[in-house]
Amino acid sequence: MRTSYEKNKKSIEGAGYTKIRNLTASEKNMPQAELRILINNLSCFVPCNARASNNYKNRFILAYLCNMHPHVYIERFFKLKEIEINRDAFALSCLIQWVWRSSIRDGKPINLYLPSKRMKNIFIKWLNGDVC
């Protein structure tokens, strides 16, 4: 299971980690709507904003290639209301939601690759009980 910003999705695709398996002959003949869902579920790419899905709970090797920040317009809106957004808490929330799509939801171990130093530090702090 991997994620990145949508604009970088194609640049990190490659053999062995683009999809879980190829479609069978019978699957290729499925109705288009069902086929699209199946292809999406077989993809190793899971959007960084994926929520409320059990489709990826068999995934245990994860690569989170995002350094999340709230959208600028949302931050401006709240700032006008004199409400400050905790950027680290926002980033942590996005990461935890995404990781929870994996097999960790069934109490199984996972391997998580977090190349962003900021995201890694936020996550480690949280794992150690420090609040953002």
N, CA, C and O atoms as a Tinker XYZ file with bonds, in Angstrom:
   528  protein
     1  N      0.864000   -1.163000    0.000000    73     2
     2  CA     0.000000    0.000000    0.000000    64     1     3
     3  C      0.905000    1.218000    0.000000    63     2     4     5
     4  O      1.829000    1.329000    0.806000    81     3
     5  N      0.621000    2.125000   -0.918000    73     3     6
     6  CA     1.451000    3.328000   -0.988000    64     5     7
     7  C      0.574000    4.521000   -1.302000    63     6     8     9
     8  O     -0.517000    4.387000   -1.856000    81     7
     9  N      1.068000    5.680000   -0.940000    73     7    10
    10  CA     0.377000    6.902000   -1.297000    64     9    11
    11  C      1.383000    8.000000   -1.567000    63    10    12    13
    12  O      2.522000    7.967000   -1.102000    81    11
    13  N      0.930000    8.957000   -2.321000    73    11    14
    14  CA     1.678000   10.178000   -2.609000    64    13    15
    15  C      0.633000   11.198000   -3.018000    63    14    16    17
    16  O     -0.560000   10.898000   -3.060000    81    15
    17  N      1.082000   12.387000   -3.313000    73    15    18
    18  CA     0.140000   13.346000   -3.874000    64    17    19
    19  C     -0.229000   12.857000   -5.270000    63    18    20    21
    20  O      0.596000   12.273000   -5.972000    81    19
    21  N     -1.458000   13.100000   -5.658000    73    19    22
    22  CA    -1.985000   12.594000   -6.929000    64    21    23
    23  C     -1.080000   12.951000   -8.112000    63    22    24    25
    24  O     -0.893000   12.140000   -9.019000    81    23
    25  N     -0.526000   14.154000   -8.101000    73    23    26
    26  CA     0.314000   14.589000   -9.228000    64    25    27
    27  C      1.592000   13.755000   -9.360000    63    26    28    29
    28  O      2.199000   13.732000  -10.431000    81    27
    29  N      2.004000   13.076000   -8.301000    73    27    30
    30  CA     3.216000   12.246000   -8.330000    64    29    31
    31  C      2.922000   10.768000   -8.494000    63    30    32    33
    32  O      3.846000    9.959000   -8.576000    81    31
    33  N      1.658000   10.405000   -8.544000    73    31    34
    34  CA     1.246000    9.001000   -8.555000    64    33    35
    35  C      1.933000    8.198000   -9.663000    63    34    36    37
    36  O      2.490000    7.135000   -9.388000    81    35
    37  N      1.906000    8.672000  -10.880000    73    35    38
    38  CA     2.474000    7.937000  -12.020000    64    37    39
    39  C      3.992000    7.816000  -11.930000    63    38    40    41
    40  O      4.560000    6.816000  -12.369000    81    39
    41  N      4.649000    8.818000  -11.370000    73    39    42
    42  CA     6.113000    8.813000  -11.348000    64    41    43
    43  C      6.694000    7.784000  -10.380000    63    42    44    45
    44  O      7.883000    7.472000  -10.455000    81    43
    45  N      5.871000    7.253000   -9.473000    73    43    46
    46  CA     6.398000    6.258000   -8.523000    64    45    47
    47  C      5.832000    4.864000   -8.772000    63    46    48    49
    48  O      5.963000    3.979000   -7.926000    81    47
    49  N      5.208000    4.667000   -9.923000    73    47    50
    50  CA     4.700000    3.337000  -10.257000    64    49    51
    51  C      5.825000    2.481000  -10.828000    63    50    52    53
    52  O      6.753000    2.990000  -11.457000    81    51
    53  N      5.728000    1.196000  -10.604000    73    51    54
    54  CA     6.720000    0.276000  -11.135000    64    53    55
    55  C      6.294000   -1.160000  -10.952000    63    54    56    57
    56  O      5.330000   -1.450000  -10.242000    81    55
    57  N      6.999000   -2.036000  -11.581000    73    55    58
    58  CA     6.686000   -3.466000  -11.489000    64    57    59
    59  C      6.813000   -3.929000  -10.040000    63    58    60    61
    60  O      7.779000   -3.600000   -9.352000    81    59
    61  N      5.829000   -4.693000   -9.592000    73    59    62
    62  CA     5.890000   -5.270000   -8.259000    64    61    63
    63  C      5.178000   -4.486000   -7.185000    63    62    64    65
    64  O      4.902000   -5.035000   -6.118000    81    63
    65  N      4.868000   -3.227000   -7.419000    73    63    66
    66  CA     4.167000   -2.469000   -6.393000    64    65    67
    67  C      3.130000   -1.500000   -6.967000    63    66    68    69
    68  O      2.767000   -0.514000   -6.325000    81    67
    69  N      2.667000   -1.789000   -8.161000    73    67    70
    70  CA     1.608000   -0.986000   -8.758000    64    69    71
    71  C      0.249000   -1.624000   -8.510000    63    70    72    73
    72  O     -0.741000   -0.926000   -8.288000    81    71
    73  N      0.204000   -2.953000   -8.547000    73    71    74
    74  CA    -1.047000   -3.665000   -8.261000    64    73    75
    75  C     -0.719000   -4.979000   -7.572000    63    74    76    77
    76  O      0.385000   -5.507000   -7.702000    81    75
    77  N     -1.697000   -5.497000   -6.837000    73    75    78
    78  CA    -1.498000   -6.726000   -6.075000    64    77    79
    79  C     -1.363000   -7.930000   -6.997000    63    78    80    81
    80  O     -0.511000   -8.794000   -6.789000    81    79
    81  N     -2.208000   -7.976000   -8.010000    73    79    82
    82  CA    -2.174000   -9.076000   -8.977000    64    81    83
    83  C     -2.849000   -8.616000  -10.258000    63    82    84    85
    84  O     -3.511000   -7.579000  -10.290000    81    83
    85  N     -2.675000   -9.388000  -11.294000    73    83    86
    86  CA    -3.352000   -9.109000  -12.561000    64    85    87
    87  C     -4.778000   -9.635000  -12.512000    63    86    88    89
    88  O     -5.105000  -10.511000  -11.711000    81    87
    89  N     -5.605000   -9.098000  -13.362000    73    87    90
    90  CA    -6.985000   -9.574000  -13.473000    64    89    91
    91  C     -7.015000  -10.954000  -14.110000    63    90    92    93
    92  O     -6.200000  -11.262000  -14.979000    81    91
    93  N     -7.954000  -11.782000  -13.677000    73    91    94
    94  CA    -8.154000  -13.082000  -14.318000    64    93    95
    95  C     -8.984000  -12.861000  -15.583000    63    94    96    97
    96  O     -9.543000  -11.783000  -15.784000    81    95
    97  N     -9.061000  -13.880000  -16.425000    73    95    98
    98  CA    -9.831000  -13.780000  -17.672000    64    97    99
    99  C    -11.303000  -13.503000  -17.379000    63    98   100   101
   100  O    -11.931000  -12.687000  -18.053000    81    99
   101  N    -11.851000  -14.182000  -16.375000    73    99   102
   102  CA   -13.269000  -13.964000  -16.060000    64   101   103
   103  C    -13.505000  -12.568000  -15.478000    63   102   104   105
   104  O    -14.541000  -11.955000  -15.733000    81   103
   105  N    -12.554000  -12.073000  -14.704000    73   103   106
   106  CA   -12.699000  -10.730000  -14.135000    64   105   107
   107  C    -12.706000   -9.658000  -15.226000    63   106   108   109
   108  O    -13.406000   -8.652000  -15.110000    81   107
   109  N    -11.939000   -9.873000  -16.266000    73   107   110
   110  CA   -11.886000   -8.892000  -17.363000    64   109   111
   111  C    -13.231000   -8.746000  -18.066000    63   110   112   113
   112  O    -13.475000   -7.738000  -18.729000    81   111
   113  N    -14.106000   -9.743000  -17.927000    73   111   114
   114  CA   -15.423000   -9.716000  -18.564000    64   113   115
   115  C    -16.526000   -9.222000  -17.631000    63   114   116   117
   116  O    -17.706000   -9.288000  -17.976000    81   115
   117  N    -16.153000   -8.733000  -16.469000    73   115   118
   118  CA   -17.146000   -8.222000  -15.517000    64   117   119
   119  C    -17.788000   -6.950000  -16.066000    63   118   120   121
   120  O    -17.216000   -6.301000  -16.941000    81   119
   121  N    -18.967000   -6.587000  -15.564000    73   119   122
   122  CA   -19.554000   -5.294000  -15.937000    64   121   123
   123  C    -18.599000   -4.152000  -15.564000    63   122   124   125
   124  O    -17.871000   -4.235000  -14.575000    81   123
   125  N    -18.616000   -3.103000  -16.363000    73   123   126
   126  CA   -17.650000   -2.009000  -16.202000    64   125   127
   127  C    -17.628000   -1.411000  -14.793000    63   126   128   129
   128  O    -16.552000   -1.139000  -14.261000    81   127
   129  N    -18.785000   -1.206000  -14.188000    73   127   130
   130  CA   -18.834000   -0.607000  -12.855000    64   129   131
   131  C    -18.132000   -1.492000  -11.832000    63   130   132   133
   132  O    -17.366000   -1.000000  -11.004000    81   131
   133  N    -18.390000   -2.792000  -11.887000    73   131   134
   134  CA   -17.746000   -3.739000  -10.962000    64   133   135
   135  C    -16.256000   -3.855000  -11.254000    63   134   136   137
   136  O    -15.443000   -3.961000  -10.335000    81   135
   137  N    -15.904000   -3.835000  -12.525000    73   135   138
   138  CA   -14.501000   -3.940000  -12.926000    64   137   139
   139  C    -13.693000   -2.760000  -12.396000    63   138   140   141
   140  O    -12.570000   -2.942000  -11.927000    81   139
   141  N    -14.253000   -1.548000  -12.466000    73   139   142
   142  CA   -13.552000   -0.355000  -11.958000    64   141   143
   143  C    -13.289000   -0.482000  -10.457000    63   142   144   145
   144  O    -12.209000   -0.134000   -9.979000    81   143
   145  N    -14.275000   -0.978000   -9.723000    73   143   146
   146  CA   -14.115000   -1.159000   -8.275000    64   145   147
   147  C    -13.020000   -2.185000   -7.989000    63   146   148   149
   148  O    -12.174000   -1.966000   -7.122000    81   147
   149  N    -13.034000   -3.304000   -8.714000    73   147   150
   150  CA   -12.028000   -4.343000   -8.521000    64   149   151
   151  C    -10.630000   -3.813000   -8.840000    63   150   152   153
   152  O     -9.695000   -4.038000   -8.071000    81   151
   153  N    -10.481000   -3.123000   -9.947000    73   151   154
   154  CA    -9.177000   -2.571000  -10.329000    64   153   155
   155  C     -8.681000   -1.610000   -9.258000    63   154   156   157
   156  O     -7.498000   -1.611000   -8.917000    81   155
   157  N     -9.577000   -0.795000   -8.730000    73   155   158
   158  CA    -9.209000    0.133000   -7.666000    64   157   159
   159  C     -8.741000   -0.621000   -6.420000    63   158   160   161
   160  O     -7.760000   -0.227000   -5.790000    81   159
   161  N     -9.435000   -1.695000   -6.066000    73   159   162
   162  CA    -9.079000   -2.476000   -4.880000    64   161   163
   163  C     -7.789000   -3.265000   -5.059000    63   162   164   165
   164  O     -7.120000   -3.583000   -4.076000    81   163
   165  N     -7.431000   -3.585000   -6.296000    73   163   166
   166  CA    -6.184000   -4.309000   -6.552000    64   165   167
   167  C     -4.977000   -3.379000   -6.656000    63   166   168   169
   168  O     -3.831000   -3.830000   -6.661000    81   167
   169  N     -5.244000   -2.091000   -6.736000    73   167   170
   170  CA    -4.163000   -1.123000   -6.843000    64   169   171
   171  C     -3.409000   -1.014000   -5.526000    63   170   172   173
   172  O     -4.005000   -1.101000   -4.452000    81   171
   173  N     -2.115000   -0.826000   -5.611000    73   171   174
   174  CA    -1.327000   -0.592000   -4.398000    64   173   175
   175  C     -1.421000    0.869000   -3.972000    63   174   176   177
   176  O     -1.082000    1.210000   -2.839000    81   175
   177  N     -1.877000    1.728000   -4.874000    73   175   178
   178  CA    -2.037000    3.144000   -4.546000    64   177   179
   179  C     -3.347000    3.337000   -3.796000    63   178   180   181
   180  O     -4.414000    2.968000   -4.286000    81   179
   181  N     -3.259000    3.915000   -2.614000    73   179   182
   182  CA    -4.429000    4.252000   -1.811000    64   181   183
   183  C     -4.327000    5.750000   -1.539000    63   182   184   185
   184  O     -3.357000    6.191000   -0.923000    81   183
   185  N     -5.300000    6.540000   -1.979000    73   183   186
   186  CA    -5.209000    7.985000   -1.792000    64   185   187
   187  C     -4.916000    8.360000   -0.342000    63   186   188   189
   188  O     -5.383000    7.699000    0.585000    81   187
   189  N     -4.143000    9.420000   -0.155000    73   187   190
   190  CA    -3.758000    9.826000    1.203000    64   189   191
   191  C     -4.958000   10.282000    2.028000    63   190   192   193
   192  O     -4.868000   10.374000    3.253000    81   191
   193  N     -6.070000   10.565000    1.374000    73   191   194
   194  CA    -7.269000   10.970000    2.111000    64   193   195
   195  C     -8.315000    9.850000    2.165000    63   194   196   197
   196  O     -9.499000   10.118000    2.370000    81   195
   197  N     -7.885000    8.611000    1.984000    73   195   198
   198  CA    -8.808000    7.464000    2.046000    64   197   199
   199  C     -9.387000    7.353000    3.453000    63   198   200   201
   200  O     -8.658000    7.409000    4.443000    81   199
   201  N    -10.689000    7.198000    3.527000    73   199   202
   202  CA   -11.374000    7.095000    4.812000    64   201   203
   203  C    -12.407000    5.972000    4.738000    63   202   204   205
   204  O    -12.922000    5.645000    3.669000    81   203
   205  N    -12.693000    5.396000    5.897000    73   203   206
   206  CA   -13.817000    4.463000    6.082000    64   205   207
   207  C    -13.872000    3.360000    5.029000    63   206   208   209
   208  O    -14.911000    3.129000    4.410000    81   207
   209  N    -12.749000    2.687000    4.835000    73   207   210
   210  CA   -12.718000    1.578000    3.880000    64   209   211
   211  C    -12.005000    0.391000    4.492000    63   210   212   213
   212  O    -10.955000    0.536000    5.117000    81   211
   213  N    -12.580000   -0.776000    4.309000    73   211   214
   214  CA   -11.949000   -2.019000    4.747000    64   213   215
   215  C    -11.266000   -2.732000    3.585000    63   214   216   217
   216  O    -10.752000   -3.837000    3.760000    81   215
   217  N    -11.251000   -2.126000    2.416000    73   215   218
   218  CA   -10.732000   -2.781000    1.219000    64   217   219
   219  C     -9.233000   -3.070000    1.271000    63   218   220   221
   220  O     -8.738000   -3.871000    0.479000    81   219
   221  N     -8.513000   -2.443000    2.175000    73   219   222
   222  CA    -7.062000   -2.571000    2.196000    64   221   223
   223  C     -6.548000   -3.236000    3.471000    63   222   224   225
   224  O     -5.358000   -3.158000    3.775000    81   223
   225  N     -7.438000   -3.887000    4.215000    73   223   226
   226  CA    -7.030000   -4.435000    5.512000    64   225   227
   227  C     -6.115000   -5.650000    5.404000    63   226   228   229
   228  O     -5.666000   -6.170000    6.425000    81   227
   229  N     -5.831000   -6.107000    4.199000    73   227   230
   230  CA    -4.853000   -7.181000    4.018000    64   229   231
   231  C     -3.462000   -6.623000    3.686000    63   230   232   233
   232  O     -2.532000   -7.396000    3.452000    81   231
   233  N     -3.310000   -5.314000    3.663000    73   231   234
   234  CA    -2.030000   -4.683000    3.309000    64   233   235
   235  C     -1.174000   -4.495000    4.557000    63   234   236   237
   236  O     -1.658000   -4.013000    5.581000    81   235
   237  N      0.087000   -4.872000    4.470000    73   235   238
   238  CA     0.950000   -4.769000    5.646000    64   237   239
   239  C      2.291000   -4.093000    5.364000    63   238   240   241
   240  O      3.055000   -3.835000    6.294000    81   239
   241  N      2.583000   -3.806000    4.111000    73   239   242
   242  CA     3.773000   -3.022000    3.766000    64   241   243
   243  C      3.262000   -1.699000    3.213000    63   242   244   245
   244  O      2.582000   -1.664000    2.187000    81   243
   245  N      3.599000   -0.603000    3.909000    73   243   246
   246  CA     3.023000    0.697000    3.611000    64   245   247
   247  C      4.111000    1.733000    3.332000    63   246   248   249
   248  O      5.161000    1.733000    3.975000    81   247
   249  N      3.852000    2.600000    2.384000    73   247   250
   250  CA     4.749000    3.725000    2.091000    64   249   251
   251  C      3.899000    4.989000    2.023000    63   250   252   253
   252  O      3.081000    5.148000    1.116000    81   251
   253  N      4.095000    5.879000    2.981000    73   251   254
   254  CA     3.353000    7.133000    3.043000    64   253   255
   255  C      4.291000    8.244000    2.581000    63   254   256   257
   256  O      5.142000    8.707000    3.342000    81   255
   257  N      4.129000    8.664000    1.336000    73   255   258
   258  CA     5.063000    9.590000    0.708000    64   257   259
   259  C      4.526000   11.018000    0.675000    63   258   260   261
   260  O      4.769000   11.753000   -0.282000    81   259
   261  N      3.801000   11.408000    1.713000    73   259   262
   262  CA     3.225000   12.749000    1.788000    64   261   263
   263  C      3.721000   13.470000    3.036000    63   262   264   265
   264  O      4.043000   12.852000    4.050000    81   263
   265  N      3.770000   14.765000    2.933000    73   263   266
   266  CA     4.043000   15.645000    4.065000    64   265   267
   267  C      2.835000   16.570000    4.143000    63   266   268   269
   268  O      2.800000   17.622000    3.504000    81   267
   269  N      1.855000   16.167000    4.928000    73   267   270
   270  CA     0.539000   16.802000    4.896000    64   269   271
   271  C      0.494000   18.156000    5.602000    63   270   272   273
   272  O      1.111000   18.371000    6.645000    81   271
   273  N     -0.267000   19.056000    4.981000    73   271   274
   274  CA    -0.551000   20.381000    5.531000    64   273   275
   275  C     -1.996000   20.718000    5.196000    63   274   276   277
   276  O     -2.504000   20.282000    4.163000    81   275
   277  N     -2.668000   21.484000    6.049000    73   275   278
   278  CA    -4.039000   21.892000    5.722000    64   277   279
   279  C     -4.042000   22.761000    4.464000    63   278   280   281
   280  O     -3.064000   23.450000    4.174000    81   279
   281  N     -5.130000   22.722000    3.734000    73   279   282
   282  CA    -5.266000   23.546000    2.534000    64   281   283
   283  C     -5.197000   25.027000    2.931000    63   282   284   285
   284  O     -5.764000   25.434000    3.945000    81   283
   285  N     -4.506000   25.810000    2.127000    73   283   286
   286  CA    -4.290000   27.229000    2.413000    64   285   287
   287  C     -5.607000   27.971000    2.625000    63   286   288   289
   288  O     -5.712000   28.787000    3.541000    81   287
   289  N     -6.605000   27.700000    1.797000    73   287   290
   290  CA    -7.887000   28.399000    1.919000    64   289   291
   291  C     -8.606000   28.045000    3.214000    63   290   292   293
   292  O     -9.278000   28.890000    3.807000    81   291
   293  N     -8.468000   26.823000    3.644000    73   291   294
   294  CA    -9.089000   26.409000    4.907000    64   293   295
   295  C     -8.401000   27.104000    6.067000    63   294   296   297
   296  O     -9.058000   27.575000    6.995000    81   295
   297  N     -7.069000   27.167000    6.015000    73   295   298
   298  CA    -6.333000   27.870000    7.068000    64   297   299
   299  C     -6.724000   29.345000    7.127000    63   298   300   301
   300  O     -6.914000   29.901000    8.209000    81   299
   301  N     -6.843000   29.969000    5.968000    73   299   302
   302  CA    -7.246000   31.389000    5.925000    64   301   303
   303  C     -8.640000   31.586000    6.524000    63   302   304   305
   304  O     -8.869000   32.523000    7.290000    81   303
   305  N     -9.563000   30.698000    6.169000    73   303   306
   306  CA   -10.918000   30.803000    6.704000    64   305   307
   307  C    -10.895000   30.776000    8.228000    63   306   308   309
   308  O    -11.503000   31.627000    8.878000    81   307
   309  N    -10.197000   29.803000    8.793000    73   307   310
   310  CA   -10.158000   29.702000   10.249000    64   309   311
   311  C     -9.406000   30.871000   10.880000    63   310   312   313
   312  O     -9.763000   31.327000   11.966000    81   311
   313  N     -8.386000   31.346000   10.213000    73   311   314
   314  CA    -7.625000   32.481000   10.732000    64   313   315
   315  C     -8.518000   33.722000   10.801000    63   314   316   317
   316  O     -8.424000   34.503000   11.748000    81   315
   317  N     -9.385000   33.905000    9.798000    73   315   318
   318  CA   -10.333000   35.023000    9.824000    64   317   319
   319  C    -11.281000   34.926000   11.009000    63   318   320   321
   320  O    -11.764000   35.938000   11.516000    81   319
   321  N    -11.545000   33.699000   11.445000    73   319   322
   322  CA   -12.403000   33.454000   12.607000    64   321   323
   323  C    -11.591000   33.416000   13.906000    63   322   324   325
   324  O    -12.111000   33.098000   14.976000    81   323
   325  N    -10.303000   33.750000   13.782000    73   323   326
   326  CA    -9.364000   33.749000   14.915000    64   325   327
   327  C     -9.229000   32.364000   15.553000    63   326   328   329
   328  O     -9.113000   32.223000   16.771000    81   327
   329  N     -9.250000   31.348000   14.683000    73   327   330
   330  CA    -9.052000   29.963000   15.113000    64   329   331
   331  C     -7.769000   29.472000   14.463000    63   330   332   333
   332  O     -7.624000   29.521000   13.242000    81   331
   333  N     -6.849000   29.003000   15.274000    73   331   334
   334  CA    -5.583000   28.508000   14.736000    64   333   335
   335  C     -5.636000   26.994000   14.579000    63   334   336   337
   336  O     -6.076000   26.275000   15.476000    81   335
   337  N     -5.184000   26.532000   13.434000    73   335   338
   338  CA    -5.128000   25.095000   13.158000    64   337   339
   339  C     -3.770000   24.567000   13.609000    63   338   340   341
   340  O     -2.732000   25.154000   13.305000    81   339
   341  N     -3.791000   23.468000   14.327000    73   339   342
   342  CA    -2.550000   22.797000   14.706000    64   341   343
   343  C     -2.118000   21.959000   13.501000    63   342   344   345
   344  O     -2.680000   20.894000   13.247000    81   343
   345  N     -1.132000   22.438000   12.770000    73   343   346
   346  CA    -0.705000   21.793000   11.525000    64   345   347
   347  C     -0.171000   20.384000   11.767000    63   346   348   349
   348  O     -0.403000   19.483000   10.962000    81   347
   349  N      0.537000   20.196000   12.866000    73   347   350
   350  CA     1.072000   18.863000   13.164000    64   349   351
   351  C     -0.040000   17.881000   13.517000    63   350   352   353
   352  O      0.004000   16.717000   13.119000    81   351
   353  N     -1.033000   18.352000   14.264000    73   351   354
   354  CA    -2.170000   17.482000   14.607000    64   353   355
   355  C     -2.947000   17.111000   13.346000    63   354   356   357
   356  O     -3.418000   15.981000   13.212000    81   355
   357  N     -3.080000   18.058000   12.428000    73   355   358
   358  CA    -3.741000   17.775000   11.156000    64   357   359
   359  C     -2.978000   16.691000   10.390000    63   358   360   361
   360  O     -3.574000   15.728000    9.908000    81   359
   361  N     -1.652000   16.857000   10.284000    73   359   362
   362  CA    -0.817000   15.893000    9.564000    64   361   363
   363  C     -0.897000   14.508000   10.209000    63   362   364   365
   364  O     -1.014000   13.501000    9.512000    81   363
   365  N     -0.834000   14.463000   11.524000    73   363   366
   366  CA    -0.912000   13.194000   12.249000    64   365   367
   367  C     -2.259000   12.522000   12.023000    63   366   368   369
   368  O     -2.320000   11.310000   11.812000    81   367
   369  N     -3.319000   13.285000   12.064000    73   367   370
   370  CA    -4.653000   12.741000   11.833000    64   369   371
   371  C     -4.758000   12.100000   10.451000    63   370   372   373
   372  O     -5.305000   11.006000   10.313000    81   371
   373  N     -4.236000   12.777000    9.429000    73   371   374
   374  CA    -4.256000   12.226000    8.065000    64   373   375
   375  C     -3.473000   10.925000    8.002000    63   374   376   377
   376  O     -3.933000    9.951000    7.405000    81   375
   377  N     -2.303000   10.903000    8.609000    73   375   378
   378  CA    -1.451000    9.712000    8.589000    64   377   379
   379  C     -2.119000    8.543000    9.309000    63   378   380   381
   380  O     -2.149000    7.430000    8.785000    81   379
   381  N     -2.649000    8.783000   10.496000    73   379   382
   382  CA    -3.277000    7.704000   11.265000    64   381   383
   383  C     -4.479000    7.137000   10.514000    63   382   384   385
   384  O     -4.656000    5.920000   10.457000    81   383
   385  N     -5.301000    8.009000    9.939000    73   383   386
   386  CA    -6.449000    7.541000    9.161000    64   385   387
   387  C     -6.001000    6.626000    8.028000    63   386   388   389
   388  O     -6.602000    5.579000    7.786000    81   387
   389  N     -4.943000    7.031000    7.341000    73   387   390
   390  CA    -4.456000    6.250000    6.198000    64   389   391
   391  C     -3.875000    4.913000    6.653000    63   390   392   393
   392  O     -4.183000    3.869000    6.078000    81   391
   393  N     -3.040000    4.949000    7.681000    73   391   394
   394  CA    -2.429000    3.717000    8.198000    64   393   395
   395  C     -3.512000    2.752000    8.681000    63   394   396   397
   396  O     -3.370000    1.537000    8.542000    81   395
   397  N     -4.592000    3.291000    9.247000    73   395   398
   398  CA    -5.663000    2.452000    9.779000    64   397   399
   399  C     -6.389000    1.672000    8.683000    63   398   400   401
   400  O     -7.113000    0.725000    8.994000    81   399
   401  N     -6.222000    2.030000    7.445000    73   399   402
   402  CA    -6.819000    1.271000    6.333000    64   401   403
   403  C     -6.148000   -0.097000    6.211000    63   402   404   405
   404  O     -6.729000   -1.002000    5.611000    81   403
   405  N     -4.965000   -0.274000    6.750000    73   403   406
   406  CA    -4.144000   -1.483000    6.569000    64   405   407
   407  C     -4.510000   -2.586000    7.556000    63   406   408   409
   408  O     -5.514000   -2.502000    8.264000    81   407
   409  N     -3.675000   -3.622000    7.588000    73   407   410
   410  CA    -3.918000   -4.783000    8.461000    64   409   411
   411  C     -3.737000   -4.462000    9.940000    63   410   412   413
   412  O     -4.060000   -5.293000   10.788000    81   411
   413  N     -3.235000   -3.292000   10.266000    73   411   414
   414  CA    -3.091000   -2.918000   11.682000    64   413   415
   415  C     -4.459000   -2.873000   12.364000    63   414   416   417
   416  O     -4.559000   -3.053000   13.578000    81   415
   417  N     -5.510000   -2.633000   11.578000    73   415   418
   418  CA    -6.870000   -2.592000   12.128000    64   417   419
   419  C     -7.297000   -3.946000   12.687000    63   418   420   421
   420  O     -8.215000   -4.018000   13.505000    81   419
   421  N     -6.635000   -5.023000   12.252000    73   419   422
   422  CA    -6.917000   -6.365000   12.766000    64   421   423
   423  C     -5.865000   -6.802000   13.788000    63   422   424   425
   424  O     -5.779000   -7.982000   14.126000    81   423
   425  N     -5.071000   -5.859000   14.275000    73   423   426
   426  CA    -4.051000   -6.160000   15.277000    64   425   427
   427  C     -2.818000   -6.844000   14.715000    63   426   428   429
   428  O     -2.025000   -7.411000   15.467000    81   427
   429  N     -2.652000   -6.796000   13.404000    73   427   430
   430  CA    -1.508000   -7.439000   12.767000    64   429   431
   431  C     -0.381000   -6.421000   12.578000    63   430   432   433
   432  O     -0.646000   -5.228000   12.435000    81   431
   433  N      0.871000   -6.880000   12.575000    73   431   434
   434  CA     1.995000   -5.952000   12.400000    64   433   435
   435  C      2.059000   -5.403000   10.970000    63   434   436   437
   436  O      1.611000   -6.041000   10.017000    81   435
   437  N      2.626000   -4.209000   10.853000    73   435   438
   438  CA     2.829000   -3.589000    9.546000    64   437   439
   439  C      4.261000   -3.075000    9.464000    63   438   440   441
   440  O      4.938000   -2.918000   10.480000    81   439
   441  N      4.704000   -2.820000    8.256000    73   439   442
   442  CA     5.965000   -2.127000    8.004000    64   441   443
   443  C      5.590000   -0.800000    7.362000    63   442   444   445
   444  O      4.930000   -0.773000    6.323000    81   443
   445  N      6.008000    0.297000    7.977000    73   443   446
   446  CA     5.643000    1.626000    7.496000    64   445   447
   447  C      6.892000    2.406000    7.112000    63   446   448   449
   448  O      7.799000    2.594000    7.923000    81   447
   449  N      6.923000    2.856000    5.860000    73   447   450
   450  CA     8.007000    3.709000    5.364000    64   449   451
   451  C      7.505000    5.142000    5.349000    63   450   452   453
   452  O      6.535000    5.464000    4.663000    81   451
   453  N      8.176000    6.003000    6.114000    73   451   454
   454  CA     7.830000    7.422000    6.215000    64   453   455
   455  C      9.077000    8.249000    5.876000    63   454   456   457
   456  O      9.858000    8.566000    6.773000    81   455
   457  N      9.279000    8.601000    4.608000    73   455   458
   458  CA    10.502000    9.330000    4.260000    64   457   459
   459  C     10.516000   10.794000    4.706000    63   458   460   461
   460  O     11.593000   11.378000    4.827000    81   459
   461  N      9.354000   11.401000    4.952000    73   459   462
   462  CA     9.307000   12.794000    5.395000    64   461   463
   463  C      9.766000   12.869000    6.852000    63   462   464   465
   464  O      9.170000   12.252000    7.734000    81   463
   465  N     10.827000   13.629000    7.089000    73   463   466
   466  CA    11.361000   13.763000    8.442000    64   465   467
   467  C     10.308000   14.349000    9.383000    63   466   468   469
   468  O     10.174000   13.912000   10.527000    81   467
   469  N      9.572000   15.328000    8.897000    73   467   470
   470  CA     8.524000   15.949000    9.714000    64   469   471
   471  C      7.459000   14.932000   10.092000    63   470   472   473
   472  O      7.110000   14.812000   11.266000    81   471
   473  N      6.939000   14.199000    9.113000    73   471   474
   474  CA     5.885000   13.223000    9.391000    64   473   475
   475  C      6.387000   12.125000   10.322000    63   474   476   477
   476  O      5.673000   11.687000   11.224000    81   475
   477  N      7.610000   11.692000   10.096000    73   475   478
   478  CA     8.187000   10.643000   10.945000    64   477   479
   479  C      8.308000   11.131000   12.389000    63   478   480   481
   480  O      7.959000   10.403000   13.318000    81   479
   481  N      8.797000   12.351000   12.583000    73   479   482
   482  CA     8.942000   12.899000   13.937000    64   481   483
   483  C      7.601000   13.062000   14.635000    63   482   484   485
   484  O      7.471000   12.750000   15.818000    81   483
   485  N      6.601000   13.551000   13.903000    73   483   486
   486  CA     5.257000   13.705000   14.477000    64   485   487
   487  C      4.705000   12.340000   14.904000    63   486   488   489
   488  O      4.139000   12.201000   15.989000    81   487
   489  N      4.875000   11.353000   14.047000    73   487   490
   490  CA     4.351000   10.017000   14.335000    64   489   491
   491  C      5.068000    9.385000   15.530000    63   490   492   493
   492  O      4.422000    8.805000   16.402000    81   491
   493  N      6.375000    9.492000   15.576000    73   491   494
   494  CA     7.145000    8.924000   16.702000    64   493   495
   495  C      6.758000    9.599000   18.008000    63   494   496   497
   496  O      6.600000    8.933000   19.032000    81   495
   497  N      6.604000   10.928000   17.976000    73   495   498
   498  CA     6.165000   11.641000   19.190000    64   497   499
   499  C      4.826000   11.103000   19.666000    63   498   500   501
   500  O      4.632000   10.864000   20.858000    81   499
   501  N      3.905000   10.916000   18.733000    73   499   502
   502  CA     2.581000   10.403000   19.090000    64   501   503
   503  C      2.673000    8.984000   19.658000    63   502   504   505
   504  O      2.025000    8.667000   20.655000    81   503
   505  N      3.488000    8.126000   19.014000    73   503   506
   506  CA     3.660000    6.756000   19.509000    64   505   507
   507  C      4.237000    6.730000   20.920000    63   506   508   509
   508  O      3.942000    5.830000   21.705000    81   507
   509  N      5.063000    7.728000   21.233000    73   507   510
   510  CA     5.658000    7.819000   22.570000    64   509   511
   511  C      4.756000    8.507000   23.570000    63   510   512   513
   512  O      5.158000    8.722000   24.714000    81   511
   513  N      3.544000    8.858000   23.167000    73   511   514
   514  CA     2.581000    9.455000   24.090000    64   513   515
   515  C      2.609000   10.959000   24.151000    63   514   516   517
   516  O      1.879000   11.548000   24.948000    81   515
   517  N      3.418000   11.602000   23.342000    73   515   518
   518  CA     3.447000   13.060000   23.306000    64   517   519
   519  C      2.321000   13.562000   22.408000    63   518   520   521
   520  O      2.117000   13.038000   21.313000    81   519
   521  N      1.610000   14.548000   22.855000    73   519   522
   522  CA     0.500000   15.112000   22.086000    64   521   523
   523  C      1.044000   16.229000   21.201000    63   522   524   525
   524  O      1.935000   16.978000   21.601000    81   523
   525  N      0.497000   16.329000   19.998000    73   523   526
   526  CA     0.913000   17.396000   19.066000    64   525   527
   527  C      0.571000   18.753000   19.615000    63   526   528
   528  O      0.844000   19.766000   18.973000    81   527
